[in-house]
C-alpha cells in the first residue's frame, strides 16, 4: 500500500489521558512504554524517567543521544530538586585559536569545536543513586533491548531523519571525521524512513557498559578513552581530565507566581528564566480574550525577556549581572510599562533545535520533569567510533566576541536552551511540563502556561492550541491554523507575520497534572510522534 505517513489533510482530535497508578509522557510511544514497564516493575517516577530518557537515545537519535546534555526537576516526598547536567568546554580550547580558524567570527556548528563534555549519562547515574528504587541496569534494560533487537521508525522520526541525512550528505560527504555518523545512522549513506527497522548494536554495547559500571566507562573507561583518542586525531581539544572530572550540579529551582500558580524553572546557565521573565511582565495585564491584543502583549513580553536574558545568561560563574533581579515584581512592572500598541525591535536572534522532553508520575506523588538534547538534530555530527555515541554541539551557542557574556572560554558552560518546567500551588505539586525546540522552548512555556491558567484549557488543548514563534527583530511565524483575522490585526501593529507551512518548528511538549484526588491527567503534543503510557 502506498501512502504518505506525514500527510494530514483532515483535522484530528486528541483527548487528555487519565490514570491513577502512574503516567509517562514523551514524544515516542516506545519510550513512554519503556518508562511504564519500569513503574510496573516497582520503580518510581525517577526510575521511569531514566528508563524513558535512555530509551529515547535509541528510538529518537535525531534529537538526542549518549552525548547529550540534560536537566531535571524532581518532586519527591513533597520536596523539589533541580539537576543541571550540562557540560562545559574542554580545558585546552582557546578563544584566540578558534577565532583564527573561523574568520566569519562565529562558532562552527559541526565537528569537534562545538562539542562539550556530555552530561546526560551523569544525570542518569546521579538521579538513580539519589532517588531511584531500581538499579541503573534495570532502568536501562528497555533501551538496550531496542538497540539490540531493533524498532520501527515512526512518521515524525522518519521525517526528521530524512531532513538530517540530506543536510549531512551536503555538508559532510567525503570528510573522514563524519564517516562514523554515516556508518551508524544511515543505510549505506541513505536515510532511514518511516517503517524501516533500525538496530544500533554499538549503542547497545555502550549502554551495557554504562549500566554495569554505573557510568564510569563513559567518563573514565574505554568509551572515554576512545572519545579522547578520536578528538586528538581529528583536531579536537579534549583530555581524559575533562571527562573524568565532570560532575552534574544539584541546583535550587526558581519561580515566578503567575495568577496564583508558581511556575518553576532551573536557574542559569539555562534559559528557563526567560520564560519566567516574560510571565513576570505579563502579570501586569489581564486577559479575557485570545484576541490580537493578547498575542501582541505576549510577543512583546517575550522579546523583552529574550533581549535581557540573552544579554546576561551564561555559565553562572561568569555572569556579570544579578539574574535574580529579572524575577522581581519591579522588573515585571517596569518592562510592562514599555509595551505599547505597536511592535518594537529587540536585539537577539534565536534559531535551530534537537531535543527530547519527558515527564513521569507515580502513585506515591513523585514526579519528574526531564529534558535532554544534542542541540541541533544529531548534534555535532561526531560519533564515538565503535560505541554509537553521537556528541552534542552545544558549544555552537558560544560567542567569539570577548565583550559578550557568553563568550567562549576554557572549562565554561554555555547559554543553554533546554528547560524543564514544573507547577505548584500553595506548596503542593500540580505537575511537570515542557516544550522542546531550542529557542522555541521559553516561548512554548509561556503560551502553554497562559492557555492553562488564563483560559483554563485542559492539558491537551493547552499544548495543542495554535502557536506563534518569534524569529528575530519584528518577524514572527505562526502555525497554519492560526486565526487569519488576528494575523491581519498583528500586521497592523507592525509585526511581520509569516504563516508556516507546517507545525514542525513550534515545539513538541508534554504535561502531567495531579488532581486533588490523586488522579493524573496528561497531555502530549499532536505535533510529533507522541504517546502517553499509563495505568
N, C-alpha and C positions, 0 to 999 in steps of 0.2 A: 504493500500500500504506500502511496506517495502523499506526503503532507508536510507542511512547514510547522514544526513544533512551536515556533515563536509567533505564529500568526494569531491575532486575537481580534477578529472582525466584529465580535459581539461582546457587549458588556457582561461581566460576571460578578458574582457576589461572594463575599466571604463573611462568615459569622464568627463571633468570638467562640473560643473553646473553654469549657469549664471542667474542673476536676477537684478532687478532694485530697488525694494522696500524694500527688507530685506532678510537676509540669516542666517540660523543656522546650524552649522556643529558639529556633535558629533558621538560617536560610537553606538548610538541607534536611530532607526527611530522614535520610540515613543517619546523619549526625544527631538529630533530635532523638531518634530511636536508640542510638548508642547511649545517650545520656539516660534515657528512661530505663534501659536494661540495667544500668548501674544502680538506679534508685530501687528497682525491684529486687536487686541482689542484696540490698541492705545498705547501700551507700547513701550519703546525704546529698544536699544540693551542691556542696563543694565537689564531691566526687563526681557527680553528674556533669558539672561544668568542665572539669578536667577531661573527662571522657569525651565530651562533645567537642571541646577545643582541639584535642588531639585528633579526633576523627575528621574534623574539618581540614586539617593539614593534608589529609589524604583525599577526601571527597570534594574539596574545593581548593585545589592548589593554585587556581588562577588568582586568588586573593590573599593567601596566607600559606605558611609552611613552617618547617622546623627552624628556619632562620628568621622568624617573625619577632616583633616586639609584642608586649601585652600589658593591659591594665585591668584591674578588677576592683569592684566594690562588693564587699561581703557583709551580709547581715546574718549574724548567728547569735543565738541566745540573747536576742534583743539589744545587740550592740553592733555598730558599724565599723568596718575596717577598710582601708584602701591599700592597694598594692600597685606600685609603679615598677613595671618590669620592662622599661625602655632601656636600650643600650646606649653606650657612649662611643665616641670616635676613638680610633686607635691612638695610642700614646705617641707613635712615631710619625703621625701625619703633620704636615706643615702648611699653614696658610700661604706662605710665600711660594712654596713649590707647586701647590695646586693652582695658584694664580698664574704661574708661568705656563703650566700645562693647559690652561683654559683662558686664552686671551679674550674670550667673549665676556669674561667677568662673572660667569655663572657656574655653579657646581654641576658636574655631569650627572645624568640621571641613571646611567648604567655602568657596568664594570665594577671594579673593586673600590674606586674612590668614594662612592656614596654609601658603601656598606658600613654598618655599625655593629657592635657586639650584639648578637641576638639575645633577646630576653625572655621569649615565650617559654622555652623549656624550663628556665629557672622559676618562672611563675607557677608552672605545674608542680614542680618539686616543693616550692615554698608553701603553696596552698594545701597540698595533701599532707605535708608534715605538720602544719599548724592546725588545720581544721578537718582534714579528711577522716573518714571512718574505715576506708579500704586502703589497700596498698597501691602504690603507683602502678605496679604491674597489672593489678586488677583493673584499674581505671583506663589503662592504655590498651587493654586486650581488644576492644572492638575496633580501634584504629588499626591495630596490627592485622586483624582478620581481613579488613577491607583492602589493606595494602598488599597482602599476600594473595588473597583469593579473587580480588577484583570487584568492581562495581560498574553499574551502567551510568553513562553520562546523561545528566538531566538537561532540559531545554536551555535554561539561562546559563548554566555552566558551559554547555556546548557553544553558545554564542560568545561568551567571554573567552573561551579557549581559542575559537576561530579568530577573534579580534587580536588576541595576543600573538598567535602564531604568525599572522600576516604582518604584524608590526615587527616581530623579531626576525622574520625572514628578510625584511627590508633593511633592518639595522645591523644584524649580527652575522648574516651569512658570510662564511669564509674567515671569521675571526675565531681563533682557536680557544680563547678564554670562554666562549659561549657554546662550545661543542657539547659539553655535558648537558646543558639545558635541552638542546635538540635531541640528544640520545634518550634522556629521561622523560621528557614531556611531549614528544611528538612520535608519530608512527613513520619512521624513516623520513623525517622532515615535514610530514603532513600533519595538520591539526587533527585532534580528536573532535568528534561531532556527537550530537545528541544520539543516544542509542548505542554508541561504541562502548566496549568493555575496556576498562583501564586497570592495569596492575602496576604496582610500584614496589618491587622487591627490595630495592636499595633503601627505600623509605622504611619498609618493614624492619629491615636489619637495624637501622638507626633507632627506631622505636624500641626494639628489644634491648639494645644496648643501654638506652636511656632508662628504661624500666628497671633492668637488672642492676644498674649502677646508681640508681636514684639521681640521674643527671650528670654524674661525674665524667662519663665517657664523652659527653658533648662538650664540656668545658675544660676537662683536664686530660682526657684519654685519647683514644685513636681517632675519633671524629675531630677533636680539636687539633690534633697533630696534622691531619690531612688539610684542614681548614687553613692553618698557618703555612704549611708547605706550599699549597696552591697560591696563597696570597703572595708569598715571596717570589714564586716563579713567574707570576703574572703582573707584577708591579704594584701589589697591594702593600699595606703598611702594618699588618697585624703581627703580634708576637704572642707566644703562649701566655705571657703575663696578662695581656688584655682579656683573654678568655678565662683563665683560672682565677683571676681576682674579682671577676664580676659577681655581684650580688644584687638582687632586686631590693627595692626600698619600700618599707611599710610607711604609709603616709596617712595623714588625717584628711578625710574628705571635707569639702567646703560647700556652703549652701547659700541660697537666697530664698526668702519666703515670697511666694507668688500666690496671691489670693488665699492665704491661709494654708497653703501646701509648701513644705520645704523641699526644694529641688536641689539634689546633691550631685556634685561633680568632683573630680580629683584636681588638686592644685597643679600649677605649672611644674614641669615643662609641657603639660598637655594644654589644649585649647578649650577645655571644659569651662574655664572662667569666661570665655567669650559668650557662651550660652547664658551664663548667669548674669553677665553684664547687660545683655540685651533684655532679659527678663526684669532686671532691676530698673532699667529705663521704662519698660512697658508697664511697670507697676503704677506709673503716674497717669495712666489712661484707663478708661473703662470701655469695654467693647460689648455691644449687644447685637451687632450685625456683622456678617462676613462681607462687608462692602469694600469699596476701593480705599476708603479712609483707614480701615483696619489693616489692609495689606500694605498700604503706603507707610503707615506708622511702624509696622513690623520691619519692613525693609530698611527704613532709616535708622531704627534702633540697632538692627543687625550690622549695618555698615559702620556705625559708630563703634560698636563693640569690636569689630574686626580691626578697625583703624587703630584703636588703643591697644588691643591685645597683640596684634602682630608687631607693633612697635616695641612692646615690652617683653613678651614671653620668650624665654629660652631656658636653658639649664638654670634652676633656681639659685645655684651657687654663683651664677654670673649675672643675675638680674640686677639692674641699677634702680628700678622703680619698685615701690611697695605695691604689689598687685592687690593686697587686701583692700586698698582704698577703692578699687573698682567695684567692690561688692557692698560698699556702704550706701546707705539711703541717700546721702547728699550727692554722691556721684550720679545715681539714677535720676534724681530730680533735676540736677544741673544739665545733664545731657538731654533729658526730655524737653526742656525749655528751648533747646536748639532745633527741635524738629518743627519745620514749617509746612506750608501747604505743597511745596514742590520738592522734587528730588535734588539731593545735593551730592557733591563729589567727595568720595573718600580717597584713601591713598595706598591701598593694598590690592594684590591681585591673586586670588585663590585659583587652584586648578586640581587635576587628576586624582585617582583613588585605587585602592585594592585592599579591602578589609572584610573581616567577618565579625559578627556580633552574636552573642547568645545570652540567654538568661534562664535561670533554673530556680525551682522552688520545691521544697519537700513538705511533708505533712507536719513536721515539727515547727514550721515557721521560718526555717532558714532559707535565704535567697542569695543569688549571685548575679551580678551584672558584670559581664566579661567581654572583652574585645581584644582581638589580635590581628596583626596586619603585616604584609610585606610592603606596604605603602602603595606603590603603583603597579597593580597587576601582579605578575610573578616576582616583582621586585627588581633587583639589580641585573638579573639575567645570569648571575653566577650561581652554580650548583656545586656543592662539595662532592668531588668525584668519588663514586662508589658508595655514597651514603644518602643520596637523594635529597639533600637539604638545600632548598632554594633560599638564597640570602636576600634580606630586605635591602631597600635603597633609601632608608630614612634620612641619610646624610644629604640627600638632594635638596632638602629644605634649608641647609646652611647658606648663609650669605658669605660672599667673598669680600664684602666691604667692612673694613675694620670698625667703622662708625656704627654699624648695626648691632643691636643686642644679640641677634642670633648669628653672629659671625663665626665661621669655622675656627676651632681651636682643638688641640690635642685633649683627649680624655674628657670630652664635653658632650652632654646630651643636647639634642636639637629641639627646637619647637616641634611639638608632636600633635598630629591631627586626631588620633583615635581617643575616644572619650566614652566611658561607660556612665550611665546615669542612674539615679535612684530617687524615689519619692517617699517622704514620710509626712505624717500629720500628727501633731501633739505627741511627738516622740515615739509613735508607732509606725511600723513599716507599712507602706502601701504597696511598693514593689519596684522591681528593676525595669529599666527601659534603655533603648539605644537605637541609634540610626547610623548605618555605615556610610562611607563615601567622602573621605578626605575632608575638604573644607565645607562640604555639604553638611557635615555632622552637627555642628552647633546650630546651623540654620534649621536642620531637621528637628533637633531637640526643641527649639523654640516653637516651631509650628505644631509639633505633636503635643507639647505641654499646653499650648494655648487651646488647641482643639479639645483636649481632655478637660481642662479646668474652666476656660471661658465659655465653652459651648457644650460641655457635658456630653461629649461624644464617647461612645464605648471604645475600648482599646483598639478594636479592629478598624473602626471608622476613623479614629484619631490618627491612625497610621496611614490609612488609605486615602484620606482627603487630598484633593489636588494641591500640589505644592508649587512654590516659587523657589528660585535659586539665584542669589546674587552672584554675578560673574566677575565684574570689575567696573570701576567708575559708576556710570548710571545704568549699566547694562544688566538686565535680569532675564532669566529664562523661566518660562512657565510650562507646565505639563499640557499635553494636547487637550485634556478635558477641563482646563481652567476656564472660568466664566468669561465669554467674549466681551460682555459689557464692562466687566471690571478691567479687562485688559485695555480697552479703549480709554477708560477713565484714568488708569495709571499712566498711559501715554500722555494724556493732557496735563498730568502733573510733572512731566519731564522725564519719566522713566523710559528707557529704551528697551522695549519688550520684544522678545523673540519667543515664538511658540516652538517648543522642542518637537522633534519627530517621534520620540518615544519617551519612556519614563526611566530609562536605564540610569541616567546620571543624577537622579533625585534622591538617592539613598535607599537603603533597604533596612528595615528596622523590626524590632520585636518589643513586646511589653508583657509583663505579668503583674496583675493586681490581686492582692489578697483582700477578700471581703471580711466584714466583722465576724461572720460565722465560720471563717476558715476556708471558704470556697475560693479556689484560684480561677481567675478569668484571664485568658491570654489572647493576644492578637499577634499576627505575623504578616509581614508585607505581601501584598499581591504583586509587588514589583520584582519578585525573584522566585527562585525555586525554594519556597519557604515551607516549613512544616512545624506543627506543634505535636509533641508526643506527651500524652498524659494518662493518668489512671486514677 
